[in-house]
Each structure stands twice: as C-alpha cells, then as structure tokens.
C-alpha cells in the first residue's frame, strides 16, 4: 500500500486551502498542542508531511527542466500570461512577481512548517550557532527507537526542501522551528552557508537515527518512507554540490556497499505504476489515483495539447516540451520510448514527455510517483566525485546496458574533458524530466573543469534559435540577446517580490540581477 494512506490531516489543510502568506500556525490546523498524544498521531502527522511534498513539486519542472537544455515552451505564438511566464523562465527573464515562483516558495515553506511542528513534538532542537541537533525530553508515550526513526524521516523531508530552495534562490529564510507571524517579520535571509549547515545537520542526524534495514528488509507498508539510505544518498549529493568530494564518496560508497538497492534491468520498469518503490527508488514523492485528491497531474500536464483522449484521457496541456537536441541525443537509446512520445506525423508531429504518462480515469489523477533519488544517481554521482579514472568509467558503463549502448573504454574516453562530457550526457538522458538537469548543470560549474551551465544554455539557444526562439511574438529576442541573459546572477531565481513588499519591519534583499 502506498504511504499516503489517504490521510490529508492538518498539513493539507494548510497546503490546499492556504492563504497567500506564510502563516506558520494557520487557524485551519488542528490543535497542535493536544493532537500529538501517541505514536499513531505522530505517524499520521508525518504522513501529512510526505503528502505535502506534492504541492512544492507541482511546478518545480518550470525552474529545472524548462530552464535547462531538456525542455522548451511548446507554443511560441501564445499571448496567454501563463505561457508568457513560462517563456520568461525559459529565457531567464522572469519577473520578481512571477506567480508560479511564489506558489513554489509558499508550498515549500508550508511543508517546512509542517516538518518543524513534527520535529518540535519529537523534541528535536536545532542550534544555528553550532549547527547541532539534539533530542530533548518529551512527554509523548513513544519508544526512543520510534522517536528517532520518525524524526529522521522528518529531517530528510526538511533537508530535501531546503536543498532545493538554496539551489534555486541562494540564501533563504532559515525557519527551523515553529514561529509566530510576528517572529517571522523579524527574520531576514540567512546565508547560503547557514542553510547548508542545517541541511547537513538534518541528514547526518537522520542517518544516525534511523534503522539500518536494507532494501529487501523494508516492510511493504513502509516502502516510500525516507530511510537511512535516502539520507546518505541525499547527503552525498549535498557534499558533491559543495565540492566536498571526499565526503561525498564516503556517503555514496556506503549506499553502494550496504543498502541493498540495485539497478532495474529494464529502464521502463523503474517508472512503472505496477513496480513502484522498486530496488532503484531510494526516495520519491508518491501519488495515489482514485479521486482522493492525491493523484499526479503530470500525465495530463505533459501530454500534447489538442489530442483529445488519443494520448491521455481528458487531453494534455502540452507543457515541458522536449527539445530537438534531446530528441536527437536519445536516438538509438532504448530509454527514449520511456522518455519521449510523439503524436502526429510530418510537420504536425508533437513531442511530449512520456515518463509519467499512464492511463487515467480522471483528469490530473495519475498513479505514477516522481523519483527524487535513484540508485543510478548514486552510481553516477560516485563517478563524478571520483573524477576521471577507470573506476569512474566503469560506473558510467553500469547504467548503459539497459540503454542498449556500448561501454566506454580507455580508447573512447582519453581525457578529463571527454570523461566529463560522457558523464554529463549520461546523466542528462538517464534523469531527463526528473528535475535533475538544471541542478546538475549548476553543480558542474564547481565539480567539473570543462562544462558550465552558462555555456550549455548558450549552446542550447543557438541550437534551437532558428526553429523555436526566433518565432516568439514581438519583441522577438535575437540570439545574442538570449545568450546575454545567461549570467551568473541569473542562475538563481528572484526572491518572490511579495516576500519583500509585505515585510514592514525589515528590508529583504533581492537577488542581484533582478
């Protein structure tokens, strides 16, 4: 059974009927002072936090896949404000008041609030000065084993949210405990270093607190919950992002050696709705179809517009449109049928993201989960952390047989540059449309010597300019204008202007370039 258990609880009251402010103790919540009285109630609250991950994921693809070389806006002639907002994101000129950026920000902080409440009730206290997390005395009748397991899961969720925020926005508000609205007004943006300090503390403490069950030992009812291995894998990615490669290797090697997770032999099986939480999925945002309000919208969102029910029941929105370059890059790759679908023929052909497309009875009510961390990611991150070496080439080769591709050899990868390009290409296709590509490109700015996010996107604009970007409605950008948009400052999104304007007590600094 899926972890979701059909429980919305207090978290979803805040998420799905939320005000457009970060109200850290909304009146719509159940009474948190009395609700947490036993193990079952704490578990239910934590389930609400898992469910709360859905809303922040709702439009994350706009800030990751769309801003990378994997995706573009399907309609260049649209004047609709929603489509223009997507075009602006794609061209790195989003307004500071862009609604979808604010929606993402709000949903993410709402769920951080939810995890903070759970952690407070479990007696977890964070000291920003030292970066230490401690367990204090609580009155809930719960065993220490259960307390630390549940707290560890909540820490992984909180760390996941902050990891995405800091990579997308830079320094953000460090809210590590429940606070009042008045207290929130006295809080300014924390430094990037301080955000990473909390992320590291959360993941280290989670890894030290949770059980050490291998994949095969996890009960079916618990599959979908964050594990020790998810904490270590995510921490490995954090260390790699910070260019702390030796520390990343320690975490990733532990997962490879001891977790019991493994690659699926067939790429399509990784994402099949009949094979959920398989041996390759370390962590995922879970969905449940059936008219419960917990289904996935991605099948309809990514299916081609104007196809009726030929591709998916209820038509598609035609968003997250694959680029021509990605289509070409996947030719001859057995992963392509899982990644990219086509509808129509000739000049009327429409490409679309197929990875999350499964039959639905109700519109926007799919069953497919969204992977956050996969075993293939662990292997390829290890290759990245180790750098150019025979062992790293072997790790890249480990994911290629199911793609039907030949192994790399010392004769085909003869330099650091060729190794880095091979690794980048492999990650691009392996994790296409999993919201990984943009984060990878930005990380490559510090972990690789020959690949940068800026140059990759400039090349993408050049590849797509004649067939796509030059067809935008006036004012049509020139290629030079597009490429000039890609600056170091614009690698970050703007802080939502509403956060800046509504605080009457502090001056909240905007990110440079906006």
N, C-alpha and C positions, 0 to 999 in steps of 0.2 A: 504493500500500500504506500502511496506517496506520503511524504512527511506532512504535506499540507493539512491532512485530516479535516479539511473543510472548515477550519476554525478561523474566523476573521479577528475576533477578540478586540481588545481596545486599540491595538496598533492600527487596524484597518479603519476604525472609526476616525482616527486622526489622519489617515492617508487618503481614503476615498471620499471623505467629506471635509477636507481640510480647508481652513481659512488660508488666505494668501499672505500669511505671516508665519514666522517660525514661532509658534506658541508651544513652548516646551512642556506645558502642563494643560492641554486643552480640556475644557469643561466636558467635552463629549467622551473623555476617557472614563473608564471605570475608576472607582476609588482605589488608587494605588496604595494607600495607607493600610487598607484592610484586605485587599484581594490576595496578596501573596502570603497565604497561610499554610500551604503544604506543597509537597513535591509536584502534584498534578497541576496545581495552578501555576507554578513557576514554569513547568514544561509547556503549558498552554500559552503563556505569555511569550516564551521563546519561539514557539511556533508562529505566533503573530509577527515576530521579527523576521523570521525566514520569509513569510508571505510578503512582508514589507519591502523585500528586495525587488519585487516585481515592478513596483512603480518607478523606482530610480532607473531600472533597466529599460523602461518603456521607450525612451527616446535616446538612449545612450549611443546608439548606432550613428546618430546625426553628428556626434562630436568625435567619433573614432573612425568608423568605416568611411563616412562621407567626406571627411577631411583628409583621407588617405588617397592612395592611387588605386584603391579597390572599387570605389563607387563614385557615382555622379548623380545629378538630378535628371530624371527622365525627360521632363518637358522643358525645353528651352524657351518656349513661346508663352508660358503661363504668366499671367499678371496677378494671380491669386497671392495674397500676402503670405500664406503659409509656404507656398512654393518659392516665393522670393526670399523668405527667411532661410530656406534650405540652400538656395543658390548663394546667398551671402556667406553661409557657413562654408560651403564648398570653395568659395573664392577668398576666404579668410578676411572677410569684412563684416562680421556680424555686428549688429547694433548692441550697445550695452543694455538695452531694454528688450532684447530678443526674448520672447515669451517662453520658448522651449528651453532655453538655458536656465531661466528662472524656475521653470517647472522641475527640471532635473535637480537643481540646487535644493529646492524646497523638499522634494521627495526624499532626497538623500539625508538631509538633516532631520527630517521627521523620523526616519528609521534609526538614525544615530541616537536620537532622543529615546526611542523605544529600547534600544540595547542598553543605554545608560540607566534606564529605570530597572531593567532586569539585573544589571550588574550591581547597582546600588542595593537592591534587595538581597543579593547574594553576598553582600559585604565586601565587594571589590572596590578598592580606593586607589586612585592614581595620583602620584605626586609629580606635577610638571617640573619641579625644580630638579629632582633627582632622576626622573624617568622610571621610578619604581612603582610596581603594582603590588599591593598587599591584600591579603584576605583578613578581614576583621570579624569580630563576633557577630553572629546573627541569632535571631530567635525562632526562625522557621525550623520546624522539625524535619530536618533533611540530613542525610549522611554526608560526611566530608567528601566521599568519593563522588556522589551525585552532584554536590555543590560545585566542585571543581570541574566536573565534566560539563555541566550546563554553563558555567561561567566561561569556560574555554570556548564553547561554541559561540556565545555572545561576543567574545573578544574577536573571534575570527570575522564575524559579520561586521563589527565596528571597524576593524582594521581594513577590511575589503573596501568599505565605503570611503574611509579617509585616504586610502591609497589611490582610489580613482579621483577624489577631489583634488589632492595635492598635485597629481599629474596633469589634471585638466586646468586648474586655476592657480596653482602655486600655493602660497601661504593662505590659509583659510581660517575660519574661527575654530579654535580648539575647545570644543564642548565635550568634556569627559565625564560629566555628571549632570543629573537633572538640575536645572536652574530656572529661576523665575524670569518673566519677561523683562522686569526692571534690571535684573542682573545681566541679561543678555545685552542690554543697551550700553553697558559699561565695558563690553568685551570687543576688542579690536582684533584684526587679523594676526594670527601667530606666524612665526617664521616657518619656512619650509623645513628647516632642521627640527623644529619643535614638533611639527606634525609627524615627521618620520620617527621621532623619538617615541611618540605614543604608539604608532603602528608597530614598531619593533618590540616595544614592551608588551603590547597585546599579543603578538604572535609568539614571542618567546614564552610568555606566561601560559598561553593556551597550550603550547606544545608540551610544557612541563606539567600541565594539569590534567589533560585528557587521557583516556585509556589508550593502550598500545596495540589494540586489536588490528590484525592485518585485514586486508580486503575480504578474504574468504571467511573471516571470523565475525564479520559485522552482520548482525541480525537483519533480516529483510525489512522489518519495521523501522530500523534505524538508518537505513540507507537514504542518503540525502542530507543527513546532518553533517555538520562540519566535523572533521576528525583531526587527530594529531598530524596526519599526513597532509591534509589540506593546509594546516597551519605552517608546516615546514616548507611545503611547496610554495606557498604564497610568500613566506619569508625569504626563500631563495630568490624569488622574483624581485622582492624589495631590495635585497642586497645587490642583485645584479643591476638594478636601476640606479643604485647609488655608487656603482662601480666598485663595490666591495666584493670582488670576485672570489677570493679565497673563502670568505664566509658563506657566499652563495654555494660554493662547491660542497661545503660540509652539509648544508641542509639538503641539497638536491641529491647528494650521494646516499644519505640516509633513506630518502624516499625510494630511490632506485634499489637499494640493497635490502631494505627491511619492510616495505609497505605491503607487498603482495599485489600491488597494482601492475597492470601489464597492458600492452597494446592489443586492440582487437585486430583480427586478421583481415577484416573487411572494413573499409572506411565508412561505408554507409551504415554499418551496424552500430557505429559509435553513436549515431543520432536517431536511430530507430525508436519509435514510440513503443515497440514491443521488447526493447532491450535497454530500458532506462537504468541509470545508475550502474552501468556495466563496469568492467575492470579498468576502463580507461578514464572514467569520470571521477576525479578527486573531489570536485565541488561544482555545483550547478545551481542556478535559480530554477525552481521547479514550478510546473504548471499542471493544472488539472481541468480537463474539459468536463462538460456536463451541465452547463448553465448555472454554475456555482459562483460566478464572478471571479474565478481563479484560472481561467483559460488564457492561453497565449494568443496575442493578436498578430504575431509576426507572419504567419502564413498569409493572412489577408493583406497585411501592410506591404509585404514584399512581392506578392503576386502581381502580374501585369494588369494595368488598368484597362477597362473596356473589353474584358474577355468573358464577361458573364460568369457562368459557372463552369466554363470549359477547363480552367486551371484549378480553381478552388471555389467551393460554394459561396455565393454572395459577392463574387468579383474581388479584384485586388485594387490596391491603391497605387501600385507601380513605383514604390519608393525603394531606396537603396539599390539603384540600378547599376549592375556590374559594368565596369569599364571595358572598352575594347581591348586594352592591353592585358587585363586579367583573363579575358576570354582567350586571347591568343596564347598567353603563358600557360594555360591549362590544356591546350591541345595535346592529345596523346597521353594525358594523365587520367588514370582511372578514377581519380577523385572528382573529376569535372562533372559527371552526371549527378553527383550529390550536391555540388556547389551551385551550378548554373543551369537553368532551364531556358528553353526557347519556345516561343509561341508565334505561329505565322511563318511566312516564307518571304524570301526576297527582301525588298526594301521595307516591307511591313513587319519584318521579324522583330519581336520584342524579347529582350533578355530579362531574366529575373533571378533573384536569389531563391534557391530551391531547398537549402539546407533545413529549413524549418517548415517546409510545406508538406503537410499530411492532411488527409480528408477531415473536414469539419462538418458537423451538423448545424451549428450556429456560427454566425459570423464573429470573428475575433474570439473564438473559443477553442483554441487548439490545445493539444495534449503535449507537444514537444517541449522538453526542457531546454534551457540555454546554458551550455557549459561555460564555467568560469575558469576552471583549471583542469587540464587533461594530462595524462601520463606522457603523451607525445610532447607536451610543452616542457615537462620535467627533463626529458632526454635532450631536447634541442636547447634548452637553457643551459644544461650542463656543457654542451658543446660550445656555446657562446662564452661561458665562464672560463672554460679551459683554454680556449683560443685555438689557433691553427696547430693541429697535431694529428697524428694517425688515429688516436683515440677519439678525437672530436669528429673526424671524418666518418669514423665507424658509427658514431651516434647519429649523424645525419642519415647515413645509409639505413639505419634501423627502421625509419618510417617510410622508406621508398618502395619496398617490395609490394605493398598493397596498392601503391600508386602505379604499379607496372613500369617503374622506371629503373634503369640500370644503376648500379652502385657507382659512386665516385671512387676514384683511385688516386694514387700518388701521381699518376701521369696526367690526370684531368684537373686535379687541384694542386697547383705547383707554387702557389704564393699566398700570402696573407689576404691580398685583395680578392683572389679567386675563392678562397675559403669563405670570406665574409659575404661575398655575393651569393655563393651557393647556399649558405645558411639563411640569408635574408630571403632568397627566393623560396626556399623550402618552408620557412615559417609563413610567408605570405599566402601560399596555397593551402598548406595544412590547416591554418587557422582563419582562412578567409571567412568573413562575415560572422566572426565571433568577438568582435570589438577588440581585437588584439593588434591589428596592423598599425594604427596610429601610435599606440603606446610603444610598439616595437621600434618604429622609425625614430621617435624622440629618444628612446633609450640608446639606439645605435649612435647617437651624437656623442655619447661618452664611452660606450663599450667597444666601439669599432673605430678603425682608423680610416676607412675608405668610403663609408656610407653615412650620409646625413639626411635628416628629414627634409631640410630645405631644398637640397638638390634633387631629391627623389620627387618632390611635389613639382618643382620647376620642370623636370623632365616629363612628368605626367601631364602638365598643362600643354607642353609642346606636342606630346603625342596626341592629345585629344582636341587641340585647338581648332583645327580645320573642320572636323566632323561634329564638334559639340559647342565649345565655348564661343566661337565666333557667331553662332546662331542665336545667342541671347538677345533679347529685346533691347533696344537702346535705353541707356547708354551701353553699347556693346564694348566690353573691355578688349584692349589689344593684348597680344601675348606678353609684351613687355610689362604692361600694367599688372596682369595676373601674376607674373613671376615676381614683380616688385612687392606684391602683398606678402610674400613669404619671408618674414623677418623673424629673428629670434624672439622678439616680443610677442608676435602673433602665434607662436607655438602654444601660448596659453589662451584660454577663453577669457572674456571680460568678467569681472565680478558683477553679478546682477545689479543693475542700477538701483533697483528698488531697495536693496540692502543698504546702499549708500544714502539714498534720499530719505528713508524713513527713520534713520537714527539721528535724533536731535541732540544727542549728548557727545558724540564722537565724530571725528572726520575719518571716514573709512577710505583708505587709498584705493584708487582704481589701478588695475594692471597697466603698465606702460604700453603706449601704442593705441590706447582706446580713449 
